[in-house]
Amino acid sequence: MVDDVSNSAVHEAYLAIGSNLGDRLANLKGGIGRLERLGAVRVLATSSLYASDPEACEGGEFLNAVVRVHTHLPPRELLDAAKTVERDAGRCGASSDARPLDIDILYYDDVVASSPVLTIPHSRRLERPFVITPLAEVCGDKIDPETGRAVYVEVGSRLLSSLARVRCVAGADWLLPRSPLF
């Protein structure tokens, strides 16, 4: 079950964030800042910031990153908070529309679970070049709970092909200084 976790414990999660509409950097900073102000997360680390062409959606070039966070929220509540922040940033419409902000839960502790609205780990976490490149940077030797292998091993075989499709545009300090948006 996706929400079979304690509300009082601290959980580690990895979030993929992206934007390809409007002031993309401000959208990313504002989205993470909003999650923090809501008390949903506390940022522990960020990957570098990567640019990539959109895949299966409208709009211009994406900015993408992976953020490692602590949260007291169960997975479904974390997802609800992320979707609220996306809507506050102006996301609406179909999954193929351009996105001012997109937030996905990649990992939540070592949970492996699926429901009609949330699958953890994210089902496409190891397939998308704009996710696996920053994921490899932030996860280090984290063991993927589905495969039982270190993330860098899972990502390693896919990383070379993904590097041709994404480019680093800022170091891991892109989130600083924090934006007071939303």
N, C-alpha and C positions, 0 to 999 in steps of 0.2 A: 504494500500500500504506500502511495506517495507521501501521505501525511502522517505516517507512524513514527514521528520523532518528537522529542520533548521540546516544549516551548521555552523552558528555562535554560536549556543547555546552549552553549555556543557551538555553532556549526560553521564549517568552512565550505564556501561555494566559489565556483568560477563562473563568471558572467562574460558572455561575448556581447560587445556593444558595437553598434555601427550607425552611420548616418550618411545619406547621400542627397540631402535636400536642405537648402538654406545654409546657415552658418554652421557647417558640420562640426567643427571643433567646439564651438559654443554649445551645440546640441549635446555632444558627448559629455563635456564638463558639467553642463546643467543637469543632465539626466542622472549622472552619478551623484552630484551634489544633492539633488532632490531625494534620491534614495537614502542618502545619509541623513538628511534633515527629517525625513519621515521615520527615522529610527530603524529602517529596514536592514541596513548594512553598515559595516565599518570597513573602509578600504584598507587592505594590507599591502597590496602590490599591484602594479599595472605593467602590462607589456609596453613595448614601443607602440607607436601609432603607425598603421599600415594603410596604404591606399590600394584600391583594386577596382576593376570594372564591375558594374552590377551584374549579377547572375540571376536570371529568372524574375527580374523586376525592372520597372521603369526608373528613370532618373539618371543622374550623372555619377561620377566616380564616388565610391564609398570611402570613408575613413573608418577603420576597424581597430579594435583592441580587445584584449582579454584582461579582466580585472579579478583579482583574488580578494574575497571579502569574508568577513565573519558576519553571521546573522543569528538572531534568536528566533526568527520566523521559521515555521515549517515550510516545506517546498511549495505547496499550493499558495500560501500567503505571500511568499517571496515572489512567485509568479504574478499574483494579483497586484502586488506593489509595483513590479516592473511594468506591467501593462497599464496601470494608472499613470505612471510617469511617462510612458510612451504617448498616451492620449493627451496628457497635459502639454507635451512637446508638439502636438499637432498631428500625430499619426492617426490616420483613419483610412478607410477603404479596404481594398482587396490586398491579399498577400503579394500581388505583383505590382502594387503601387510603389512610387518613390517613398522613402522613409526619412523623416526628420530624425527619428530615433528608433532603433531596434535593439531590444535587450533579450538575450536568451540565456537560460540556465544550462551550462555545460555539464557541471558536476555539482553535487551536493553531498558532502562527506563521501562515504563509499556506498551511497544508496544506489540500488538498481531497482527501478520500479517503473510502472507504466499505468497511466489512466487515460481516459479519453481526451484530457486537456494537457497532460504533462508527461513526458518521458524523460527519465534520468538514468544514466547520462543521456545527453542530447543525442538523438539518433544519427545526426550527420556531423558530429563534432570532429571526426577524423577524415571527413571527405572534402570539406570546404577549404580551399587554400587561404581564404581570408580569415579563417578560424584557426587552422592548425599551425600556421606560422606564429601568431602571437601566443597561442596555447603552449607551444613548445618552449617559448621564451619564459613563460610564467610558471609552468607546472614543474619544470625540472624533472625529478625522478618519481613523481607521483605515480602510483600504481593504478592503472585503469581498472575499475571494479568489474567491468564486463569481461575483459580479455585476460586480466591477471598479469599483464606486462606493463613495464614502465611506459609512461606516455611518450617519452622521447624515442623509445623503440617503435611504438605504434606510428609515431609521426615521422620518424626518420626516413622510412621508405617513400613517404609521400612528400616530404619537405622539399627535395630538389625540384620536383615538378611544380610545386606550389610557388617557389621563389621566383619563377619566371612570370607569375601572374599577380604578385603583390610586390609593393616596394615600400620600404621603410621611409617615413617622412618626418618622424620625430622620435626622440628617445623616450625612455620610460617615465621621464619627468613631465610629459605633456599635460598631465592633469593639474600640475601646479602652475601658477597659483589657482586656487579653487574659484570657480565662478559662482556668483550669487544669483544665477538665473532661476526662473520660475519661482 
